[in-house]
Every structure is written in C-alpha cells, then in structure tokens.
Amino acid sequence: GKTAKDVPAYVGNSMEEIYAKTGGYVDMLVDLNDTVSAGQKVAVQRNFFGDIVYEYKTSIAGRVSIIARDAHREPGTHLITIMTKKERRNHSDYISSEIGQ
C-alpha cells in the first residue's frame, strides 16, 4: 500500500472551523484541498434577495480539508475546515517554564 511519503499528502496538527453566522445561501470561493492564506475570503453568504449578508475569512494559512456543499445554510451550521501546521514546543520547554528556569 501507499503511505503519505508516496503521495503528496498534507499533514496538519491544528485546524480552524468556520460556521455560518446567519441563515442564507453560501457561495464557496475555495474548493477542497485549496491552499489558503490568513485573512483570505473563503465564502460569501447571501439572503433570499441576493444581497451579501456575511463574508467569511480564515484567520490561519493552511489547506481546505472539509467543505460543506449544500448552498443553503442555517445559523451555526458548518461551512469549512482549514487544516494547518503549527509549530509545537518541545516538552522540555513546558517543564522549564513551569518551574521558573
């Protein structure tokens, strides 16, 4: 079988989930596996009349890992998940900071 070393896999250790702030129709501006930058607009939500009621931006850089395909969204429903790679501190960093070294 193939592993992540054999194919161009994206491995992350943190994610940001974006949820609908209001009800309406959502136009996704990104697709699954797209690379996004911090502050990038990823979706626009419109009301029944076509007026823009909310624009969604990501606060992190990463890759789109989960995306909702249904255009109609209720308040609080999932829209998109961005996966990212955050630097992790070494375990020894936590220990020394806790004991005041």
TISE-707374 format. One record per residue: residue number from 0; chain; x, y negated, z negated of N, C-alpha, C in turn. Coordinates in nm, 3 decimals. Example, Ala and Ser with C-alpha at 12.3 -4.5 7.8 and 13.67 -1.06 7.14 Angstrom:
BEGIN
(0,"A",(1.319,0.569,-0.780),(1.230,0.450,-0.780),(1.320,0.330,-0.780));
(1,"A",(1.285,0.225,-0.708),(1.367,0.106,-0.714),(1.290,-0.003,-0.787));
//
This chain:
BEGIN
(0,"A",(0.080,0.118,0.000),(0.000,0.000,0.000),(0.085,-0.126,0.000));
(1,"A",(0.023,-0.234,0.032),(0.092,-0.363,0.035),(0.079,-0.433,-0.100));
(2,"A",(0.179,-0.514,-0.130),(0.178,-0.594,-0.253),(0.188,-0.741,-0.216));
(3,"A",(0.188,-0.829,-0.317),(0.198,-0.972,-0.293),(0.330,-1.009,-0.226));
(4,"A",(0.431,-0.925,-0.241),(0.559,-0.951,-0.176),(0.552,-0.924,-0.025));
(5,"A",(0.458,-0.839,0.017),(0.446,-0.801,0.157),(0.361,-0.897,0.240));
(6,"A",(0.273,-0.972,0.176),(0.184,-1.063,0.246),(0.195,-1.202,0.183));
(7,"A",(0.155,-1.306,0.252),(0.167,-1.441,0.196),(0.060,-1.467,0.089));
(8,"A",(0.076,-1.408,-0.027),(-0.020,-1.423,-0.136),(0.010,-1.550,-0.217));
(9,"A",(-0.095,-1.614,-0.265),(-0.080,-1.730,-0.353),(-0.111,-1.683,-0.494));
(10,"A",(-0.017,-1.700,-0.584),(-0.035,-1.657,-0.722),(-0.034,-1.781,-0.810));
(11,"A",(-0.141,-1.801,-0.886),(-0.151,-1.915,-0.975),(-0.169,-1.870,-1.119));
(12,"A",(-0.158,-1.965,-1.210),(-0.175,-1.932,-1.352),(-0.271,-2.027,-1.422));
(13,"A",(-0.336,-2.113,-1.344),(-0.432,-2.207,-1.400),(-0.533,-2.243,-1.292));
(14,"A",(-0.651,-2.291,-1.333),(-0.749,-2.330,-1.231),(-0.838,-2.442,-1.282));
(15,"A",(-0.897,-2.511,-1.187),(-0.994,-2.615,-1.215),(-1.124,-2.576,-1.146));
(16,"A",(-1.233,-2.580,-1.220),(-1.364,-2.551,-1.163),(-1.443,-2.681,-1.154));
(17,"A",(-1.508,-2.702,-1.042),(-1.588,-2.821,-1.021),(-1.734,-2.779,-1.011));
(18,"A",(-1.818,-2.847,-1.090),(-1.961,-2.816,-1.094),(-2.043,-2.936,-1.046));
(19,"A",(-2.161,-2.909,-0.992),(-2.248,-3.015,-0.942),(-2.294,-3.104,-1.057));
(20,"A",(-2.281,-3.234,-1.037),(-2.324,-3.332,-1.137),(-2.474,-3.360,-1.127));
(21,"A",(-2.528,-3.339,-1.009),(-2.668,-3.366,-0.984),(-2.719,-3.268,-0.879));
(22,"A",(-2.847,-3.267,-0.854),(-2.903,-3.179,-0.752),(-2.895,-3.242,-0.615));
(23,"A",(-2.893,-3.160,-0.512),(-2.891,-3.211,-0.375),(-2.821,-3.115,-0.281));
(24,"A",(-2.787,-3.167,-0.165),(-2.722,-3.087,-0.062),(-2.573,-3.121,-0.059));
(25,"A",(-2.490,-3.018,-0.055),(-2.345,-3.037,-0.063),(-2.279,-3.004,0.070));
(26,"A",(-2.197,-3.097,0.116),(-2.112,-3.074,0.233),(-1.971,-3.049,0.181));
(27,"A",(-1.921,-2.927,0.201),(-1.784,-2.894,0.160),(-1.687,-2.952,0.263));
(28,"A",(-1.584,-3.017,0.215),(-1.484,-3.078,0.303),(-1.359,-2.992,0.313));
(29,"A",(-1.355,-2.884,0.238),(-1.243,-2.789,0.241),(-1.300,-2.649,0.258));
(30,"A",(-1.211,-2.555,0.289),(-1.253,-2.417,0.307),(-1.169,-2.326,0.217));
(31,"A",(-1.209,-2.203,0.208),(-1.138,-2.104,0.128),(-0.993,-2.095,0.173));
(32,"A",(-0.901,-2.094,0.077),(-0.756,-2.085,0.097),(-0.691,-2.215,0.147));
(33,"A",(-0.768,-2.323,0.161),(-0.707,-2.451,0.197),(-0.620,-2.501,0.082));
(34,"A",(-0.512,-2.567,0.116),(-0.426,-2.632,0.017),(-0.480,-2.773,-0.005));
(35,"A",(-0.495,-2.812,-0.132),(-0.546,-2.945,-0.165),(-0.447,-3.019,-0.254));
(36,"A",(-0.455,-3.151,-0.252),(-0.368,-3.232,-0.337),(-0.453,-3.298,-0.446));
(37,"A",(-0.388,-3.339,-0.553),(-0.457,-3.405,-0.663),(-0.524,-3.532,-0.611));
(38,"A",(-0.650,-3.552,-0.647),(-0.724,-3.669,-0.603),(-0.794,-3.654,-0.470));
(39,"A",(-0.777,-3.541,-0.404),(-0.838,-3.519,-0.272),(-0.988,-3.496,-0.286));
(40,"A",(-1.065,-3.559,-0.196),(-1.210,-3.536,-0.193),(-1.235,-3.398,-0.133));
(41,"A",(-1.311,-3.313,-0.205),(-1.334,-3.176,-0.160),(-1.480,-3.150,-0.122));
(42,"A",(-1.572,-3.237,-0.167),(-1.713,-3.217,-0.135),(-1.789,-3.349,-0.150));
(43,"A",(-1.899,-3.359,-0.076),(-1.988,-3.475,-0.084),(-2.129,-3.421,-0.106));
(44,"A",(-2.200,-3.483,-0.200),(-2.337,-3.440,-0.228),(-2.435,-3.548,-0.183));
(45,"A",(-2.541,-3.505,-0.116),(-2.641,-3.597,-0.063),(-2.779,-3.564,-0.120));
(46,"A",(-2.864,-3.665,-0.122),(-3.002,-3.641,-0.164),(-3.086,-3.600,-0.043));
(47,"A",(-3.215,-3.585,-0.064),(-3.307,-3.541,0.041),(-3.307,-3.635,0.161));
(48,"A",(-3.278,-3.763,0.138),(-3.281,-3.863,0.244),(-3.147,-3.877,0.317));
(49,"A",(-3.045,-3.803,0.272),(-2.914,-3.808,0.336),(-2.819,-3.909,0.275));
(50,"A",(-2.862,-3.976,0.168),(-2.775,-4.072,0.101),(-2.672,-3.999,0.016));
(51,"A",(-2.548,-4.046,0.018),(-2.444,-3.986,-0.066),(-2.472,-4.023,-0.211));
(52,"A",(-2.484,-3.920,-0.296),(-2.510,-3.944,-0.438),(-2.390,-3.911,-0.525));
(53,"A",(-2.296,-3.832,-0.473),(-2.176,-3.800,-0.551),(-2.066,-3.748,-0.458));
(54,"A",(-1.943,-3.788,-0.488),(-1.827,-3.736,-0.417),(-1.741,-3.662,-0.519));
(55,"A",(-1.699,-3.542,-0.485),(-1.621,-3.459,-0.577),(-1.475,-3.457,-0.534));
(56,"A",(-1.387,-3.483,-0.630),(-1.242,-3.482,-0.606),(-1.177,-3.386,-0.705));
(57,"A",(-1.068,-3.326,-0.664),(-0.994,-3.239,-0.752),(-0.889,-3.320,-0.828));
(58,"A",(-0.864,-3.283,-0.951),(-0.764,-3.354,-1.031),(-0.628,-3.285,-1.025));
(59,"A",(-0.622,-3.170,-0.959),(-0.497,-3.094,-0.951),(-0.465,-3.060,-0.805));
(60,"A",(-0.339,-3.033,-0.779),(-0.297,-2.980,-0.650),(-0.300,-2.829,-0.658));
(61,"A",(-0.338,-2.763,-0.552),(-0.342,-2.617,-0.553),(-0.407,-2.563,-0.428));
(62,"A",(-0.474,-2.449,-0.445),(-0.538,-2.383,-0.332),(-0.682,-2.348,-0.368));
(63,"A",(-0.772,-2.362,-0.271),(-0.913,-2.329,-0.291),(-0.926,-2.178,-0.303));
(64,"A",(-0.971,-2.131,-0.420),(-0.979,-1.986,-0.442),(-1.122,-1.934,-0.445));
(65,"A",(-1.217,-2.018,-0.483),(-1.359,-1.979,-0.484),(-1.438,-2.098,-0.433));
(66,"A",(-1.536,-2.071,-0.348),(-1.616,-2.180,-0.291),(-1.762,-2.135,-0.280));
(67,"A",(-1.854,-2.225,-0.313),(-1.996,-2.195,-0.301),(-2.041,-2.224,-0.158));
(68,"A",(-2.111,-2.133,-0.097),(-2.151,-2.150,0.044),(-2.293,-2.204,0.060));
(69,"A",(-2.375,-2.191,-0.044),(-2.513,-2.240,-0.035),(-2.512,-2.392,-0.039));
(70,"A",(-2.572,-2.458,0.058),(-2.568,-2.603,0.067),(-2.650,-2.671,-0.043));
(71,"A",(-2.760,-2.611,-0.086),(-2.845,-2.672,-0.189),(-2.792,-2.635,-0.327));
(72,"A",(-2.763,-2.737,-0.409),(-2.706,-2.713,-0.542),(-2.791,-2.783,-0.647));
(73,"A",(-2.812,-2.713,-0.757),(-2.879,-2.769,-0.874),(-2.773,-2.827,-0.968));
(74,"A",(-2.811,-2.921,-1.056),(-2.713,-2.975,-1.151),(-2.649,-2.864,-1.235));
(75,"A",(-2.517,-2.870,-1.249),(-2.445,-2.773,-1.330),(-2.403,-2.646,-1.259));
(76,"A",(-2.442,-2.629,-1.133),(-2.402,-2.507,-1.062),(-2.261,-2.523,-1.005));
(77,"A",(-2.195,-2.410,-0.990),(-2.056,-2.406,-0.944),(-2.045,-2.449,-0.798));
(78,"A",(-1.943,-2.532,-0.770),(-1.916,-2.574,-0.632),(-1.788,-2.512,-0.578));
(79,"A",(-1.679,-2.529,-0.655),(-1.548,-2.492,-0.602),(-1.451,-2.466,-0.717));
(80,"A",(-1.356,-2.376,-0.693),(-1.249,-2.350,-0.789),(-1.116,-2.367,-0.718));
(81,"A",(-1.027,-2.444,-0.781),(-0.893,-2.468,-0.729),(-0.794,-2.395,-0.819));
(82,"A",(-0.709,-2.311,-0.761),(-0.606,-2.241,-0.836),(-0.474,-2.316,-0.819));
(83,"A",(-0.397,-2.321,-0.927),(-0.269,-2.392,-0.923),(-0.163,-2.317,-1.001));
(84,"A",(-0.040,-2.359,-0.982),(0.073,-2.302,-1.057),(0.123,-2.409,-1.152));
(85,"A",(0.104,-2.388,-1.281),(0.155,-2.481,-1.381),(0.281,-2.424,-1.443));
(86,"A",(0.375,-2.514,-1.473),(0.495,-2.468,-1.542),(0.459,-2.427,-1.682));
(87,"A",(0.514,-2.318,-1.724),(0.490,-2.268,-1.860),(0.615,-2.291,-1.943));
(88,"A",(0.594,-2.330,-2.066),(0.707,-2.344,-2.156),(0.749,-2.208,-2.207));
(89,"A",(0.875,-2.195,-2.240),(0.925,-2.070,-2.298),(0.868,-2.053,-2.438));
(90,"A",(0.853,-1.930,-2.479),(0.803,-1.901,-2.614),(0.892,-1.966,-2.718));
(91,"A",(1.023,-1.970,-2.696),(1.116,-2.028,-2.793),(1.091,-2.179,-2.808));
(92,"A",(1.039,-2.246,-2.704),(1.007,-2.389,-2.714),(0.895,-2.411,-2.816));
(93,"A",(0.798,-2.322,-2.819),(0.688,-2.335,-2.914),(0.737,-2.311,-3.057));
(94,"A",(0.821,-2.212,-3.074),(0.870,-2.179,-3.208),(0.954,-2.293,-3.264));
(95,"A",(1.048,-2.347,-3.185),(1.135,-2.452,-3.237),(1.057,-2.580,-3.265));
(96,"A",(0.953,-2.610,-3.185),(0.877,-2.733,-3.210),(0.789,-2.717,-3.334));
(97,"A",(0.747,-2.595,-3.363),(0.662,-2.572,-3.481),(0.740,-2.583,-3.611));
(98,"A",(0.868,-2.549,-3.609),(0.946,-2.554,-3.733),(1.033,-2.679,-3.741));
(99,"A",(1.011,-2.773,-3.648),(1.078,-2.902,-3.656),(1.222,-2.906,-3.609));
(100,"A",(1.262,-2.814,-3.525),(1.400,-2.814,-3.475),(1.413,-2.893,-3.348));
//
